[in-house]
Amino acid sequence: MELIKTKKKTLSDLNEKILESIEEEEDLDEEIEEVDRYELEIQIGITKIEKFIKEADSDENTKNVQNLMLEYQNSSITFKENKYVAKLPWKPDHPELPTNEYIARRRTQNVIDRLAKDPDMLNLYDKIIKEQEMKDFIEKVPITEIDREHGRIHYIPHHPVKKDSNTTPIRIVYDCSCHGNPDLPSLNDCLSSAPPILK
């Protein structure tokens, strides 16, 4: 009888280890997908930089970019309440940003679901969000300011990136390259990508 109990306990322990292993493999798959997505974003960024460098090769283009960036620096960067405030450097002919509330909410829920498996990480993520809001890096949009009548609501999705650090094991990355679908622009598509020229 004791031998049967021992075997049942061993089988139960083995089942638990198998389930844990499956969960770890699913988490690893999610992390691999995330790394693949970031590698693609990095390659796209490198391609855009290379394109910018090729376009800036002509003296005329270089002068135009420098003039635009100097104009931006003089008209769009201010110093208020002991901090610099910079307006976004919109392209003069940028496409209209699409509504992306659905995708932003869905991605936020995915982040919460994934972090809920590790309550300490979820609490840390919440703490970072609140700290960024307190420092005015991000802000809540009052419901009265949401322009539902014209239908345009654009949010910047975010997600955690784990770091090998005891003091800050995660950081938050805001995904300005998020496309609702391949035919719609992202925030980055609407912003000037020229490097700033600061004096």
N, C-alpha and C positions, 0 to 999 in steps of 0.2 A: 504493500500500500504506500509506504514511504517512497519507494522507488518510482511509482507512478506519479506522485505529487512532484517529485524532483524533476522528472521528465516533462511534466506539464509546465512547470516553472521555467525550465530551460527552453521549451518551445515558445512560451509566452515572451521570454526575454529576447529570443531570436527574432520573433515577429516584430517586436518593438524596434530592434536594431535595423531590420529590413525597412520598416516604415520610415525611420529617421533617415536612413540612407537615401530613400526615394525622395524625401522632402529636401535633403541637402542637394541632391542632383537637380531637382527642379529649381532651387535657388541659384545653383551654379549656372544652369541654362539661362535663367533670367539675367544674371550678371554678364554672361558671355554675349547675349543679345545686346545688352546695354553698351558693352565695350565695342562691339561691332558697329553700333549706331554712332558712337563717338568717333571711331576711326573714320567712318564715312564723312561725318561732319568736318573733321580735321582735314581730310583730303579735299573736300569741297572748298574749305577756307583757303587751303594752299593754292588750289586752282584759281580762286578769285584773286589772290595776291599776285600770282604769276601773270594773270590777265591784266591786272592794274599796272604792273611794272612794264609790260609790253606796251600798253596804251600810253603810259607816261614817258616813253622813250623820246617822243618828239618834244622839242623845246616848247612848242605852242601849247601842247597838252599840259606839260609841266607848269608853265606859267598860269594857265587857267586853273589848274588844281590848287596851286599855291594861293592864287587870288581868292578862290572860293573858301579855302581853309582860313586865310587871314580874315576874310569878311565874317566867317562863322565865329572865329575867336573873338573878334571885336564886338560882335552884335549878340552873341548867344551865351557867353560865359560871364556870370556875375558873381560877386562875393556878397553874400547875405548872411547875417547872423552867424558870423565866424566860420562860414563854410562856402565852398564854391558850388554854384549851381549851374549846370550846363543843360541847355535845351538839346533835344535830339537833333542830329544833323540830317534832316529830311532831304531826300533827293528832290530837286525842283519839280520833276515830273513823275513823282512816285505814284504807284498804283494805290487804290483805296484799300486799306486794311480790311480784311473780311471779319465777320463775326466768328468768334472761335470759342464761345462760352462752353459749348458742349465738349469739345476736345480738352479744354483746360480742366473742366470739372472731372472728366473721365480719367485724365492722367493724374490729377490730384487724388482721386479715390484709389487708383492703383498704387500710388505711393503710400497712402495711409494703410491700405490692405497689406502691402508688403512689409511696412515697418511695424505693423501690429503684431507680427510674429516675434518681434524683439521690443518689448515695451520700453526698455531703457533708451533704445535708438529713437522710438517714436516720441518720447518725452524730450529728448535732446533736440530733435527736429523742430518740435513745437517751441522749445525755448529759443532756438536760433531765429525762427520766424518772428516771434514776439520781440526779440532784441532788434532785429532789422526794422520792424515797424516802429519801435521806440526811437530808433536813430533816424527815422524818416527815409530809410533806404527804399522801403515799400510802404504802401498805404492801403487801407480799406477804402473801397469806393462806396460812398453813401448811396443807398438805394435811390434817393432822389436825383442823383447825378447820372444814373444809368439811362442812356438814350434808347429806350426800347421802341419809341415811336419811329425812329429812323432805322432801327434794327442793327446798328453797328455796336458790337461789344467785343473788344479785343483784349485778351489777357495774356500774360506771359506764363506758360507752364513751367513748373520747376520740379526738380527731383534731387534726391541725395546721391552723393558720390562718397563712397567709403574711403578713408585714408588710414594709413598705418601711423596713428598718433594716439597717444593716451589722452592728451588734453582736448583735441578736436578730432574725434574718430570719423565724423562726417562733415561735409560742407554742402551747401545748397547751390545748385547750378540752375540758372534761369535760361530756358531754351528759346532764344529769340529767333532761331531758325525753324521753329515749328510751323509746318504747313498743315492746314486743315485737310487739304488734298493737293496733289501735285500741280493743279492748275491755279491755285490761289497763292498770293504772295505771303511771305512771312514778314515779321517786323524787320529783320535784317535786309530783306529785299527792298525795303522802302527807305533805308538809311544809306547815306553816303559812306562808301567804304574806303575813301582816301585816307591815308595816314595823316594825323594832325601835325601841323607845323607850329610849334609853340616857341615863343621867344623868352 
